[in-house]
Every structure is written in structure tokens, then in C-alpha cells.
Amino acid sequence: MGTTAIVAAYNEEKTIAAVLEALTRSPLIDEVIVVSDGSEDRTVPIARTFDGVRTVALRENHGKGYAMAVGVANA
């Protein structure tokens, strides 16, 4: 059983790359899932440039709890 990092993101184009770089380099994390919670910026395209990172793009903002639940369901 591996470790999954779930990143709930809303308009995080300025920080998502640094977060994903750190998570994908960590030997303690086996899977990274980004749930974009209705982002209207470049969060999704940036996240999709990372190999091995699964990106779920929600059309509307539902809040962090909902985005985390979607991430768990996709883990």
C-alpha cells in the first residue's frame, strides 16, 4: 500500500509547479493527485505538465472539503 498526496488547488498557477516538484521528488510519496476546484487560471495546464501526476479538473468551485473527497475517490 502506497502513499498518495492529494492537492486541492484553486487558482494556484503561481505555486503549483513548486509544490508538484517537491511532491514528485519525494521518495515517500507514490502517487500525486491534483484536484483543481474550478480554477480559472493556468493551474490545470501547469499540473498536467508533470509526468505521473493525475489531474482532476472540476468545472465549478465546491470548496476544499469537496475537492479533497474527490481526490480520495480517485486514489
CHARMM internal coordinates of N, CA and C (Angstrom, degrees):
IC EDIT
DIST 1 N 1 CA 1.4434
DIST 1 CA 1 C 1.5241
ANGL 1 N 1 CA 1 C 108.60
DIST 1 C 2 N 1.3419
ANGL 1 CA 1 C 2 N 116.25
DIHE 1 N 1 CA 1 C 2 N 127.14
DIST 2 N 2 CA 1.4455
ANGL 1 C 2 N 2 CA 120.83
DIHE 1 CA 1 C 2 N 2 CA -176.46
DIST 2 CA 2 C 1.5209
ANGL 2 N 2 CA 2 C 112.65
DIHE 1 C 2 N 2 CA 2 C -100.23
DIST 2 C 3 N 1.3064
ANGL 2 CA 2 C 3 N 114.41
DIHE 2 N 2 CA 2 C 3 N 179.91
DIST 3 N 3 CA 1.4598
ANGL 2 C 3 N 3 CA 121.76
DIHE 2 CA 2 C 3 N 3 CA 179.89
DIST 3 CA 3 C 1.5202
ANGL 3 N 3 CA 3 C 109.49
DIHE 2 C 3 N 3 CA 3 C -107.25
DIST 3 C 4 N 1.3272
ANGL 3 CA 3 C 4 N 115.58
DIHE 3 N 3 CA 3 C 4 N 130.01
DIST 4 N 4 CA 1.4549
ANGL 3 C 4 N 4 CA 122.02
DIHE 3 CA 3 C 4 N 4 CA 178.45
DIST 4 CA 4 C 1.5182
ANGL 4 N 4 CA 4 C 109.63
DIHE 3 C 4 N 4 CA 4 C -111.16
DIST 4 C 5 N 1.3349
ANGL 4 CA 4 C 5 N 115.94
DIHE 4 N 4 CA 4 C 5 N 132.31
DIST 5 N 5 CA 1.4671
ANGL 4 C 5 N 5 CA 121.33
DIHE 4 CA 4 C 5 N 5 CA 173.10
DIST 5 CA 5 C 1.5201
ANGL 5 N 5 CA 5 C 107.32
DIHE 4 C 5 N 5 CA 5 C -100.93
DIST 5 C 6 N 1.3196
ANGL 5 CA 5 C 6 N 115.90
DIHE 5 N 5 CA 5 C 6 N 123.64
DIST 6 N 6 CA 1.4607
ANGL 5 C 6 N 6 CA 121.56
DIHE 5 CA 5 C 6 N 6 CA 177.82
DIST 6 CA 6 C 1.5232
ANGL 6 N 6 CA 6 C 107.72
DIHE 5 C 6 N 6 CA 6 C -107.86
DIST 6 C 7 N 1.3272
ANGL 6 CA 6 C 7 N 115.41
DIHE 6 N 6 CA 6 C 7 N 125.45
DIST 7 N 7 CA 1.4567
ANGL 6 C 7 N 7 CA 121.34
DIHE 6 CA 6 C 7 N 7 CA -179.00
DIST 7 CA 7 C 1.5214
ANGL 7 N 7 CA 7 C 108.08
DIHE 6 C 7 N 7 CA 7 C -113.77
DIST 7 C 8 N 1.3257
ANGL 7 CA 7 C 8 N 117.14
DIHE 7 N 7 CA 7 C 8 N 109.07
DIST 8 N 8 CA 1.4591
ANGL 7 C 8 N 8 CA 121.61
DIHE 7 CA 7 C 8 N 8 CA 173.26
DIST 8 CA 8 C 1.5275
ANGL 8 N 8 CA 8 C 106.69
DIHE 7 C 8 N 8 CA 8 C -84.89
DIST 8 C 9 N 1.3277
ANGL 8 CA 8 C 9 N 116.77
DIHE 8 N 8 CA 8 C 9 N 121.43
DIST 9 N 9 CA 1.4601
ANGL 8 C 9 N 9 CA 119.88
DIHE 8 CA 8 C 9 N 9 CA -173.08
DIST 9 CA 9 C 1.5253
ANGL 9 N 9 CA 9 C 111.17
DIHE 8 C 9 N 9 CA 9 C -129.69
DIST 9 C 10 N 1.3088
ANGL 9 CA 9 C 10 N 115.34
DIHE 9 N 9 CA 9 C 10 N 136.82
DIST 10 N 10 CA 1.4621
ANGL 9 C 10 N 10 CA 121.51
DIHE 9 CA 9 C 10 N 10 CA 174.55
DIST 10 CA 10 C 1.5281
ANGL 10 N 10 CA 10 C 108.03
DIHE 9 C 10 N 10 CA 10 C -135.46
DIST 10 C 11 N 1.3287
ANGL 10 CA 10 C 11 N 115.22
DIHE 10 N 10 CA 10 C 11 N 110.82
DIST 11 N 11 CA 1.4689
ANGL 10 C 11 N 11 CA 121.81
DIHE 10 CA 10 C 11 N 11 CA -179.68
DIST 11 CA 11 C 1.5340
ANGL 11 N 11 CA 11 C 112.04
DIHE 10 C 11 N 11 CA 11 C 50.80
DIST 11 C 12 N 1.3190
ANGL 11 CA 11 C 12 N 115.35
DIHE 11 N 11 CA 11 C 12 N 57.90
DIST 12 N 12 CA 1.4713
ANGL 11 C 12 N 12 CA 121.88
DIHE 11 CA 11 C 12 N 12 CA -177.14
DIST 12 CA 12 C 1.5287
ANGL 12 N 12 CA 12 C 113.12
DIHE 11 C 12 N 12 CA 12 C -111.61
DIST 12 C 13 N 1.3325
ANGL 12 CA 12 C 13 N 117.14
DIHE 12 N 12 CA 12 C 13 N 31.44
DIST 13 N 13 CA 1.4622
ANGL 12 C 13 N 13 CA 119.30
DIHE 12 CA 12 C 13 N 13 CA -176.51
DIST 13 CA 13 C 1.5248
ANGL 13 N 13 CA 13 C 113.58
DIHE 12 C 13 N 13 CA 13 C -58.10
DIST 13 C 14 N 1.3022
ANGL 13 CA 13 C 14 N 117.60
DIHE 13 N 13 CA 13 C 14 N -26.86
DIST 14 N 14 CA 1.4733
ANGL 13 C 14 N 14 CA 120.42
DIHE 13 CA 13 C 14 N 14 CA -178.28
DIST 14 CA 14 C 1.5241
ANGL 14 N 14 CA 14 C 112.74
DIHE 13 C 14 N 14 CA 14 C -78.13
DIST 14 C 15 N 1.3297
ANGL 14 CA 14 C 15 N 117.73
DIHE 14 N 14 CA 14 C 15 N -22.64
DIST 15 N 15 CA 1.4690
ANGL 14 C 15 N 15 CA 119.83
DIHE 14 CA 14 C 15 N 15 CA -173.61
DIST 15 CA 15 C 1.5280
ANGL 15 N 15 CA 15 C 114.91
DIHE 14 C 15 N 15 CA 15 C -121.62
DIST 15 C 16 N 1.3270
ANGL 15 CA 15 C 16 N 118.22
DIHE 15 N 15 CA 15 C 16 N -15.72
DIST 16 N 16 CA 1.4700
ANGL 15 C 16 N 16 CA 120.25
DIHE 15 CA 15 C 16 N 16 CA -171.67
DIST 16 CA 16 C 1.5264
ANGL 16 N 16 CA 16 C 112.38
DIHE 15 C 16 N 16 CA 16 C -61.92
DIST 16 C 17 N 1.3154
ANGL 16 CA 16 C 17 N 118.60
DIHE 16 N 16 CA 16 C 17 N -37.43
DIST 17 N 17 CA 1.4668
ANGL 16 C 17 N 17 CA 120.52
DIHE 16 CA 16 C 17 N 17 CA -178.68
DIST 17 CA 17 C 1.5271
ANGL 17 N 17 CA 17 C 111.16
DIHE 16 C 17 N 17 CA 17 C -62.78
DIST 17 C 18 N 1.3121
ANGL 17 CA 17 C 18 N 117.59
DIHE 17 N 17 CA 17 C 18 N -44.77
DIST 18 N 18 CA 1.4620
ANGL 17 C 18 N 18 CA 120.26
DIHE 17 CA 17 C 18 N 18 CA -179.90
DIST 18 CA 18 C 1.5237
ANGL 18 N 18 CA 18 C 111.41
DIHE 17 C 18 N 18 CA 18 C -64.71
DIST 18 C 19 N 1.3110
ANGL 18 CA 18 C 19 N 116.36
DIHE 18 N 18 CA 18 C 19 N -39.58
DIST 19 N 19 CA 1.4691
ANGL 18 C 19 N 19 CA 120.64
DIHE 18 CA 18 C 19 N 19 CA 178.46
DIST 19 CA 19 C 1.5227
ANGL 19 N 19 CA 19 C 110.06
DIHE 18 C 19 N 19 CA 19 C -63.39
DIST 19 C 20 N 1.3266
ANGL 19 CA 19 C 20 N 116.71
DIHE 19 N 19 CA 19 C 20 N -46.75
DIST 20 N 20 CA 1.4663
ANGL 19 C 20 N 20 CA 120.04
DIHE 19 CA 19 C 20 N 20 CA -178.01
DIST 20 CA 20 C 1.5191
ANGL 20 N 20 CA 20 C 112.36
DIHE 19 C 20 N 20 CA 20 C -69.53
DIST 20 C 21 N 1.3163
ANGL 20 CA 20 C 21 N 117.72
DIHE 20 N 20 CA 20 C 21 N -33.17
DIST 21 N 21 CA 1.4681
ANGL 20 C 21 N 21 CA 120.20
DIHE 20 CA 20 C 21 N 21 CA 175.37
DIST 21 CA 21 C 1.5212
ANGL 21 N 21 CA 21 C 109.99
DIHE 20 C 21 N 21 CA 21 C -60.49
DIST 21 C 22 N 1.3125
ANGL 21 CA 21 C 22 N 116.73
DIHE 21 N 21 CA 21 C 22 N -46.07
DIST 22 N 22 CA 1.4679
ANGL 21 C 22 N 22 CA 120.38
DIHE 21 CA 21 C 22 N 22 CA -179.50
DIST 22 CA 22 C 1.5292
ANGL 22 N 22 CA 22 C 111.26
DIHE 21 C 22 N 22 CA 22 C -65.59
DIST 22 C 23 N 1.3183
ANGL 22 CA 22 C 23 N 116.93
DIHE 22 N 22 CA 22 C 23 N -43.93
DIST 23 N 23 CA 1.4599
ANGL 22 C 23 N 23 CA 119.82
DIHE 22 CA 22 C 23 N 23 CA -177.78
DIST 23 CA 23 C 1.5303
ANGL 23 N 23 CA 23 C 112.20
DIHE 22 C 23 N 23 CA 23 C -67.35
DIST 23 C 24 N 1.3202
ANGL 23 CA 23 C 24 N 117.67
DIHE 23 N 23 CA 23 C 24 N -41.59
DIST 24 N 24 CA 1.4607
ANGL 23 C 24 N 24 CA 120.03
DIHE 23 CA 23 C 24 N 24 CA -178.06
DIST 24 CA 24 C 1.5235
ANGL 24 N 24 CA 24 C 112.42
DIHE 23 C 24 N 24 CA 24 C -72.00
DIST 24 C 25 N 1.3168
ANGL 24 CA 24 C 25 N 117.91
DIHE 24 N 24 CA 24 C 25 N -20.61
DIST 25 N 25 CA 1.4682
ANGL 24 C 25 N 25 CA 121.43
DIHE 24 CA 24 C 25 N 25 CA 177.36
DIST 25 CA 25 C 1.5252
ANGL 25 N 25 CA 25 C 112.98
DIHE 24 C 25 N 25 CA 25 C -85.87
DIST 25 C 26 N 1.3067
ANGL 25 CA 25 C 26 N 116.67
DIHE 25 N 25 CA 25 C 26 N -16.99
DIST 26 N 26 CA 1.4617
ANGL 25 C 26 N 26 CA 119.95
DIHE 25 CA 25 C 26 N 26 CA -175.78
DIST 26 CA 26 C 1.5212
ANGL 26 N 26 CA 26 C 111.54
DIHE 25 C 26 N 26 CA 26 C -72.57
DIST 26 C 27 N 1.3236
ANGL 26 CA 26 C 27 N 117.74
DIHE 26 N 26 CA 26 C 27 N 126.69
DIST 27 N 27 CA 1.4619
ANGL 26 C 27 N 27 CA 120.52
DIHE 26 CA 26 C 27 N 27 CA 177.43
DIST 27 CA 27 C 1.5327
ANGL 27 N 27 CA 27 C 112.59
DIHE 26 C 27 N 27 CA 27 C -72.50
DIST 27 C 28 N 1.3117
ANGL 27 CA 27 C 28 N 116.84
DIHE 27 N 27 CA 27 C 28 N -9.64
DIST 28 N 28 CA 1.4642
ANGL 27 C 28 N 28 CA 121.19
DIHE 27 CA 27 C 28 N 28 CA -178.77
DIST 28 CA 28 C 1.5286
ANGL 28 N 28 CA 28 C 112.92
DIHE 27 C 28 N 28 CA 28 C -87.57
DIST 28 C 29 N 1.3325
ANGL 28 CA 28 C 29 N 116.70
DIHE 28 N 28 CA 28 C 29 N -11.16
DIST 29 N 29 CA 1.4660
ANGL 28 C 29 N 29 CA 121.26
DIHE 28 CA 28 C 29 N 29 CA -176.00
DIST 29 CA 29 C 1.5201
ANGL 29 N 29 CA 29 C 109.24
DIHE 28 C 29 N 29 CA 29 C -113.05
DIST 29 C 30 N 1.3428
ANGL 29 CA 29 C 30 N 115.01
DIHE 29 N 29 CA 29 C 30 N 126.72
DIST 30 N 30 CA 1.4613
ANGL 29 C 30 N 30 CA 121.37
DIHE 29 CA 29 C 30 N 30 CA -177.91
DIST 30 CA 30 C 1.5226
ANGL 30 N 30 CA 30 C 113.40
DIHE 29 C 30 N 30 CA 30 C -96.09
DIST 30 C 31 N 1.3172
ANGL 30 CA 30 C 31 N 117.14
DIHE 30 N 30 CA 30 C 31 N -23.90
DIST 31 N 31 CA 1.4561
ANGL 30 C 31 N 31 CA 121.19
DIHE 30 CA 30 C 31 N 31 CA -175.33
DIST 31 CA 31 C 1.5241
ANGL 31 N 31 CA 31 C 108.78
DIHE 30 C 31 N 31 CA 31 C -148.78
DIST 31 C 32 N 1.3446
ANGL 31 CA 31 C 32 N 115.74
DIHE 31 N 31 CA 31 C 32 N 141.55
DIST 32 N 32 CA 1.4598
ANGL 31 C 32 N 32 CA 120.82
DIHE 31 CA 31 C 32 N 32 CA 176.77
DIST 32 CA 32 C 1.5251
ANGL 32 N 32 CA 32 C 107.89
DIHE 31 C 32 N 32 CA 32 C -125.61
DIST 32 C 33 N 1.3343
ANGL 32 CA 32 C 33 N 115.47
DIHE 32 N 32 CA 32 C 33 N 128.75
DIST 33 N 33 CA 1.4614
ANGL 32 C 33 N 33 CA 121.67
DIHE 32 CA 32 C 33 N 33 CA 177.48
DIST 33 CA 33 C 1.5250
ANGL 33 N 33 CA 33 C 107.73
DIHE 32 C 33 N 33 CA 33 C -123.84
DIST 33 C 34 N 1.3305
ANGL 33 CA 33 C 34 N 116.29
DIHE 33 N 33 CA 33 C 34 N 124.76
DIST 34 N 34 CA 1.4600
ANGL 33 C 34 N 34 CA 122.04
DIHE 33 CA 33 C 34 N 34 CA 174.95
DIST 34 CA 34 C 1.5224
ANGL 34 N 34 CA 34 C 107.49
DIHE 33 C 34 N 34 CA 34 C -103.15
DIST 34 C 35 N 1.3181
ANGL 34 CA 34 C 35 N 116.62
DIHE 34 N 34 CA 34 C 35 N 127.11
DIST 35 N 35 CA 1.4596
ANGL 34 C 35 N 35 CA 121.12
DIHE 34 CA 34 C 35 N 35 CA 173.82
DIST 35 CA 35 C 1.5228
ANGL 35 N 35 CA 35 C 106.72
DIHE 34 C 35 N 35 CA 35 C -112.72
DIST 35 C 36 N 1.3308
ANGL 35 CA 35 C 36 N 114.84
DIHE 35 N 35 CA 35 C 36 N 107.31
DIST 36 N 36 CA 1.4495
ANGL 35 C 36 N 36 CA 120.07
DIHE 35 CA 35 C 36 N 36 CA 177.44
DIST 36 CA 36 C 1.5236
ANGL 36 N 36 CA 36 C 107.42
DIHE 35 C 36 N 36 CA 36 C -82.49
DIST 36 C 37 N 1.3080
ANGL 36 CA 36 C 37 N 116.25
DIHE 36 N 36 CA 36 C 37 N 116.73
DIST 37 N 37 CA 1.4640
ANGL 36 C 37 N 37 CA 122.99
DIHE 36 CA 36 C 37 N 37 CA -173.86
DIST 37 CA 37 C 1.5262
ANGL 37 N 37 CA 37 C 111.23
DIHE 36 C 37 N 37 CA 37 C -90.52
DIST 37 C 38 N 1.3426
ANGL 37 CA 37 C 38 N 115.44
DIHE 37 N 37 CA 37 C 38 N 63.56
DIST 38 N 38 CA 1.4581
ANGL 37 C 38 N 38 CA 120.28
DIHE 37 CA 37 C 38 N 38 CA 178.87
DIST 38 CA 38 C 1.5144
ANGL 38 N 38 CA 38 C 114.07
DIHE 37 C 38 N 38 CA 38 C 78.24
DIST 38 C 39 N 1.3161
ANGL 38 CA 38 C 39 N 117.41
DIHE 38 N 38 CA 38 C 39 N 26.23
DIST 39 N 39 CA 1.4719
ANGL 38 C 39 N 39 CA 120.71
DIHE 38 CA 38 C 39 N 39 CA -178.97
DIST 39 CA 39 C 1.5197
ANGL 39 N 39 CA 39 C 111.04
DIHE 38 C 39 N 39 CA 39 C -57.23
DIST 39 C 40 N 1.3202
ANGL 39 CA 39 C 40 N 115.23
DIHE 39 N 39 CA 39 C 40 N 142.05
DIST 40 N 40 CA 1.4672
ANGL 39 C 40 N 40 CA 121.53
DIHE 39 CA 39 C 40 N 40 CA 179.18
DIST 40 CA 40 C 1.5218
ANGL 40 N 40 CA 40 C 112.03
DIHE 39 C 40 N 40 CA 40 C -111.23
DIST 40 C 41 N 1.3328
ANGL 40 CA 40 C 41 N 116.42
DIHE 40 N 40 CA 40 C 41 N 6.85
DIST 41 N 41 CA 1.4604
ANGL 40 C 41 N 41 CA 121.02
DIHE 40 CA 40 C 41 N 41 CA 179.56
DIST 41 CA 41 C 1.5320
ANGL 41 N 41 CA 41 C 109.00
DIHE 40 C 41 N 41 CA 41 C -110.05
DIST 41 C 42 N 1.3081
ANGL 41 CA 41 C 42 N 118.31
DIHE 41 N 41 CA 41 C 42 N -151.57
DIST 42 N 42 CA 1.4674
ANGL 41 C 42 N 42 CA 122.66
DIHE 41 CA 41 C 42 N 42 CA -176.24
DIST 42 CA 42 C 1.5258
ANGL 42 N 42 CA 42 C 113.22
DIHE 41 C 42 N 42 CA 42 C -95.11
DIST 42 C 43 N 1.3166
ANGL 42 CA 42 C 43 N 118.06
DIHE 42 N 42 CA 42 C 43 N 20.33
DIST 43 N 43 CA 1.4659
ANGL 42 C 43 N 43 CA 121.26
DIHE 42 CA 42 C 43 N 43 CA -179.79
DIST 43 CA 43 C 1.5266
ANGL 43 N 43 CA 43 C 111.30
DIHE 42 C 43 N 43 CA 43 C -54.98
DIST 43 C 44 N 1.3107
ANGL 43 CA 43 C 44 N 118.10
DIHE 43 N 43 CA 43 C 44 N -49.74
DIST 44 N 44 CA 1.4661
ANGL 43 C 44 N 44 CA 121.83
DIHE 43 CA 43 C 44 N 44 CA -176.37
DIST 44 CA 44 C 1.5292
ANGL 44 N 44 CA 44 C 111.67
DIHE 43 C 44 N 44 CA 44 C -65.26
DIST 44 C 45 N 1.3356
ANGL 44 CA 44 C 45 N 120.11
DIHE 44 N 44 CA 44 C 45 N -51.91
DIST 45 N 45 CA 1.4690
ANGL 44 C 45 N 45 CA 118.63
DIHE 44 CA 44 C 45 N 45 CA 179.21
DIST 45 CA 45 C 1.5259
ANGL 45 N 45 CA 45 C 113.44
DIHE 44 C 45 N 45 CA 45 C -58.48
DIST 45 C 46 N 1.3183
ANGL 45 CA 45 C 46 N 117.16
DIHE 45 N 45 CA 45 C 46 N -36.84
DIST 46 N 46 CA 1.4672
ANGL 45 C 46 N 46 CA 119.93
DIHE 45 CA 45 C 46 N 46 CA 178.93
DIST 46 CA 46 C 1.5247
ANGL 46 N 46 CA 46 C 109.80
DIHE 45 C 46 N 46 CA 46 C -67.33
DIST 46 C 47 N 1.3207
ANGL 46 CA 46 C 47 N 117.67
DIHE 46 N 46 CA 46 C 47 N -46.13
DIST 47 N 47 CA 1.4700
ANGL 46 C 47 N 47 CA 120.81
DIHE 46 CA 46 C 47 N 47 CA -179.84
DIST 47 CA 47 C 1.5242
ANGL 47 N 47 CA 47 C 111.01
DIHE 46 C 47 N 47 CA 47 C -60.67
DIST 47 C 48 N 1.3108
ANGL 47 CA 47 C 48 N 117.01
DIHE 47 N 47 CA 47 C 48 N -36.33
DIST 48 N 48 CA 1.4743
ANGL 47 C 48 N 48 CA 120.94
DIHE 47 CA 47 C 48 N 48 CA -177.68
DIST 48 CA 48 C 1.5206
ANGL 48 N 48 CA 48 C 113.09
DIHE 47 C 48 N 48 CA 48 C -72.39
DIST 48 C 49 N 1.3257
ANGL 48 CA 48 C 49 N 118.09
DIHE 48 N 48 CA 48 C 49 N -8.91
DIST 49 N 49 CA 1.4712
ANGL 48 C 49 N 49 CA 119.45
DIHE 48 CA 48 C 49 N 49 CA 176.41
DIST 49 CA 49 C 1.5215
ANGL 49 N 49 CA 49 C 112.22
DIHE 48 C 49 N 49 CA 49 C -80.40
DIST 49 C 50 N 1.3204
ANGL 49 CA 49 C 50 N 118.09
DIHE 49 N 49 CA 49 C 50 N -10.78
DIST 50 N 50 CA 1.4587
ANGL 49 C 50 N 50 CA 122.21
DIHE 49 CA 49 C 50 N 50 CA -177.85
DIST 50 CA 50 C 1.5223
ANGL 50 N 50 CA 50 C 110.59
DIHE 49 C 50 N 50 CA 50 C -91.22
DIST 50 C 51 N 1.3349
ANGL 50 CA 50 C 51 N 115.79
DIHE 50 N 50 CA 50 C 51 N 120.61
DIST 51 N 51 CA 1.4614
ANGL 50 C 51 N 51 CA 121.07
DIHE 50 CA 50 C 51 N 51 CA 177.01
DIST 51 CA 51 C 1.5185
ANGL 51 N 51 CA 51 C 110.00
DIHE 50 C 51 N 51 CA 51 C -64.04
DIST 51 C 52 N 1.3192
ANGL 51 CA 51 C 52 N 115.42
DIHE 51 N 51 CA 51 C 52 N 136.85
DIST 52 N 52 CA 1.4490
ANGL 51 C 52 N 52 CA 120.27
DIHE 51 CA 51 C 52 N 52 CA 175.88
DIST 52 CA 52 C 1.5192
ANGL 52 N 52 CA 52 C 115.06
DIHE 51 C 52 N 52 CA 52 C 81.86
DIST 52 C 53 N 1.3259
ANGL 52 CA 52 C 53 N 117.33
DIHE 52 N 52 CA 52 C 53 N 0.34
DIST 53 N 53 CA 1.4643
ANGL 52 C 53 N 53 CA 121.01
DIHE 52 CA 52 C 53 N 53 CA 177.26
DIST 53 CA 53 C 1.5195
ANGL 53 N 53 CA 53 C 107.90
DIHE 52 C 53 N 53 CA 53 C -100.67
DIST 53 C 54 N 1.3205
ANGL 53 CA 53 C 54 N 115.40
DIHE 53 N 53 CA 53 C 54 N 124.01
DIST 54 N 54 CA 1.4602
ANGL 53 C 54 N 54 CA 120.28
DIHE 53 CA 53 C 54 N 54 CA 177.42
DIST 54 CA 54 C 1.5229
ANGL 54 N 54 CA 54 C 107.80
DIHE 53 C 54 N 54 CA 54 C -88.49
DIST 54 C 55 N 1.3299
ANGL 54 CA 54 C 55 N 115.84
DIHE 54 N 54 CA 54 C 55 N 132.21
DIST 55 N 55 CA 1.4618
ANGL 54 C 55 N 55 CA 120.47
DIHE 54 CA 54 C 55 N 55 CA -178.29
DIST 55 CA 55 C 1.5164
ANGL 55 N 55 CA 55 C 109.89
DIHE 54 C 55 N 55 CA 55 C -119.51
DIST 55 C 56 N 1.3259
ANGL 55 CA 55 C 56 N 115.53
DIHE 55 N 55 CA 55 C 56 N 126.75
DIST 56 N 56 CA 1.4609
ANGL 55 C 56 N 56 CA 122.38
DIHE 55 CA 55 C 56 N 56 CA 176.07
DIST 56 CA 56 C 1.5215
ANGL 56 N 56 CA 56 C 106.17
DIHE 55 C 56 N 56 CA 56 C -112.92
DIST 56 C 57 N 1.3328
ANGL 56 CA 56 C 57 N 116.69
DIHE 56 N 56 CA 56 C 57 N 123.27
DIST 57 N 57 CA 1.4631
ANGL 56 C 57 N 57 CA 121.06
DIHE 56 CA 56 C 57 N 57 CA -177.94
DIST 57 CA 57 C 1.5287
ANGL 57 N 57 CA 57 C 109.84
DIHE 56 C 57 N 57 CA 57 C -109.36
DIST 57 C 58 N 1.3237
ANGL 57 CA 57 C 58 N 115.69
DIHE 57 N 57 CA 57 C 58 N 107.75
DIST 58 N 58 CA 1.4598
ANGL 57 C 58 N 58 CA 120.47
DIHE 57 CA 57 C 58 N 58 CA 175.27
DIST 58 CA 58 C 1.5206
ANGL 58 N 58 CA 58 C 108.74
DIHE 57 C 58 N 58 CA 58 C -80.58
DIST 58 C 59 N 1.3107
ANGL 58 CA 58 C 59 N 116.88
DIHE 58 N 58 CA 58 C 59 N 140.90
DIST 59 N 59 CA 1.4649
ANGL 58 C 59 N 59 CA 120.63
DIHE 58 CA 58 C 59 N 59 CA -177.43
DIST 59 CA 59 C 1.5248
ANGL 59 N 59 CA 59 C 112.59
DIHE 58 C 59 N 59 CA 59 C -73.53
DIST 59 C 60 N 1.3251
ANGL 59 CA 59 C 60 N 116.58
DIHE 59 N 59 CA 59 C 60 N -31.90
DIST 60 N 60 CA 1.4633
ANGL 59 C 60 N 60 CA 121.08
DIHE 59 CA 59 C 60 N 60 CA -177.94
DIST 60 CA 60 C 1.5222
ANGL 60 N 60 CA 60 C 110.30
DIHE 59 C 60 N 60 CA 60 C -124.32
DIST 60 C 61 N 1.3165
ANGL 60 CA 60 C 61 N 115.82
DIHE 60 N 60 CA 60 C 61 N 154.77
DIST 61 N 61 CA 1.4505
ANGL 60 C 61 N 61 CA 121.77
DIHE 60 CA 60 C 61 N 61 CA 177.06
DIST 61 CA 61 C 1.5245
ANGL 61 N 61 CA 61 C 109.41
DIHE 60 C 61 N 61 CA 61 C -79.20
DIST 61 C 62 N 1.3418
ANGL 61 CA 61 C 62 N 115.32
DIHE 61 N 61 CA 61 C 62 N 122.96
DIST 62 N 62 CA 1.4652
ANGL 61 C 62 N 62 CA 120.87
DIHE 61 CA 61 C 62 N 62 CA -179.44
DIST 62 CA 62 C 1.5221
ANGL 62 N 62 CA 62 C 112.24
DIHE 61 C 62 N 62 CA 62 C -117.42
DIST 62 C 63 N 1.3117
ANGL 62 CA 62 C 63 N 117.63
DIHE 62 N 62 CA 62 C 63 N -4.93
DIST 63 N 63 CA 1.4560
ANGL 62 C 63 N 63 CA 121.24
DIHE 62 CA 62 C 63 N 63 CA -178.87
DIST 63 CA 63 C 1.5131
ANGL 63 N 63 CA 63 C 112.42
DIHE 62 C 63 N 63 CA 63 C 103.45
DIST 63 C 64 N 1.3287
ANGL 63 CA 63 C 64 N 114.96
DIHE 63 N 63 CA 63 C 64 N 160.90
DIST 64 N 64 CA 1.4602
ANGL 63 C 64 N 64 CA 121.50
DIHE 63 CA 63 C 64 N 64 CA -174.92
DIST 64 CA 64 C 1.5213
ANGL 64 N 64 CA 64 C 112.92
DIHE 63 C 64 N 64 CA 64 C -62.62
DIST 64 C 65 N 1.3208
ANGL 64 CA 64 C 65 N 117.65
DIHE 64 N 64 CA 64 C 65 N -42.48
DIST 65 N 65 CA 1.4635
ANGL 64 C 65 N 65 CA 120.49
DIHE 64 CA 64 C 65 N 65 CA -179.23
DIST 65 CA 65 C 1.5150
ANGL 65 N 65 CA 65 C 112.15
DIHE 64 C 65 N 65 CA 65 C -59.72
DIST 65 C 66 N 1.3089
ANGL 65 CA 65 C 66 N 116.38
DIHE 65 N 65 CA 65 C 66 N -43.32
DIST 66 N 66 CA 1.4645
ANGL 65 C 66 N 66 CA 121.15
DIHE 65 CA 65 C 66 N 66 CA 178.79
DIST 66 CA 66 C 1.5319
ANGL 66 N 66 CA 66 C 110.07
DIHE 65 C 66 N 66 CA 66 C -64.92
DIST 66 C 67 N 1.3377
ANGL 66 CA 66 C 67 N 116.13
DIHE 66 N 66 CA 66 C 67 N -45.59
DIST 67 N 67 CA 1.4643
ANGL 66 C 67 N 67 CA 119.95
DIHE 66 CA 66 C 67 N 67 CA 179.71
DIST 67 CA 67 C 1.5207
ANGL 67 N 67 CA 67 C 111.57
DIHE 66 C 67 N 67 CA 67 C -61.09
DIST 67 C 68 N 1.3227
ANGL 67 CA 67 C 68 N 117.14
DIHE 67 N 67 CA 67 C 68 N -40.20
DIST 68 N 68 CA 1.4683
ANGL 67 C 68 N 68 CA 120.68
DIHE 67 CA 67 C 68 N 68 CA 177.22
DIST 68 CA 68 C 1.5291
ANGL 68 N 68 CA 68 C 110.89
DIHE 67 C 68 N 68 CA 68 C -64.52
DIST 68 C 69 N 1.3264
ANGL 68 CA 68 C 69 N 117.41
DIHE 68 N 68 CA 68 C 69 N -40.63
DIST 69 N 69 CA 1.4660
ANGL 68 C 69 N 69 CA 120.94
DIHE 68 CA 68 C 69 N 69 CA 178.06
DIST 69 CA 69 C 1.5191
ANGL 69 N 69 CA 69 C 111.24
DIHE 68 C 69 N 69 CA 69 C -62.98
DIST 69 C 70 N 1.3183
ANGL 69 CA 69 C 70 N 117.30
DIHE 69 N 69 CA 69 C 70 N -38.86
DIST 70 N 70 CA 1.4666
ANGL 69 C 70 N 70 CA 121.68
DIHE 69 CA 69 C 70 N 70 CA 175.82
DIST 70 CA 70 C 1.5230
ANGL 70 N 70 CA 70 C 109.38
DIHE 69 C 70 N 70 CA 70 C -63.38
DIST 70 C 71 N 1.3083
ANGL 70 CA 70 C 71 N 117.20
DIHE 70 N 70 CA 70 C 71 N -41.34
DIST 71 N 71 CA 1.4636
ANGL 70 C 71 N 71 CA 121.02
DIHE 70 CA 70 C 71 N 71 CA 178.07
DIST 71 CA 71 C 1.5140
ANGL 71 N 71 CA 71 C 111.75
DIHE 70 C 71 N 71 CA 71 C -62.11
DIST 71 C 72 N 1.3196
ANGL 71 CA 71 C 72 N 117.04
DIHE 71 N 71 CA 71 C 72 N -43.90
DIST 72 N 72 CA 1.4725
ANGL 71 C 72 N 72 CA 121.26
DIHE 71 CA 71 C 72 N 72 CA 178.49
DIST 72 CA 72 C 1.5193
ANGL 72 N 72 CA 72 C 109.71
DIHE 71 C 72 N 72 CA 72 C -62.83
DIST 72 C 73 N 1.3194
ANGL 72 CA 72 C 73 N 117.16
DIHE 72 N 72 CA 72 C 73 N -42.51
DIST 73 N 73 CA 1.4642
ANGL 72 C 73 N 73 CA 120.39
DIHE 72 CA 72 C 73 N 73 CA 179.66
DIST 73 CA 73 C 1.5260
ANGL 73 N 73 CA 73 C 112.08
DIHE 72 C 73 N 73 CA 73 C -63.24
DIST 73 C 74 N 1.3386
ANGL 73 CA 73 C 74 N 116.93
DIHE 73 N 73 CA 73 C 74 N -26.97
DIST 74 N 74 CA 1.4528
ANGL 73 C 74 N 74 CA 121.02
DIHE 73 CA 73 C 74 N 74 CA -179.86
DIST 74 CA 74 C 1.5268
ANGL 74 N 74 CA 74 C 113.48
DIHE 73 C 74 N 74 CA 74 C -92.79
DIST 74 C 75 N 1.3128
ANGL 74 CA 74 C 75 N 116.47
DIHE 74 N 74 CA 74 C 75 N -5.25
DIST 75 N 75 CA 1.4747
ANGL 74 C 75 N 75 CA 119.77
DIHE 74 CA 74 C 75 N 75 CA -179.60
DIST 75 CA 75 C 1.5233
ANGL 75 N 75 CA 75 C 111.35
DIHE 74 C 75 N 75 CA 75 C -76.79
END
COOR INIT
IC SEED 1 N 1 CA 1 C
IC BUILD
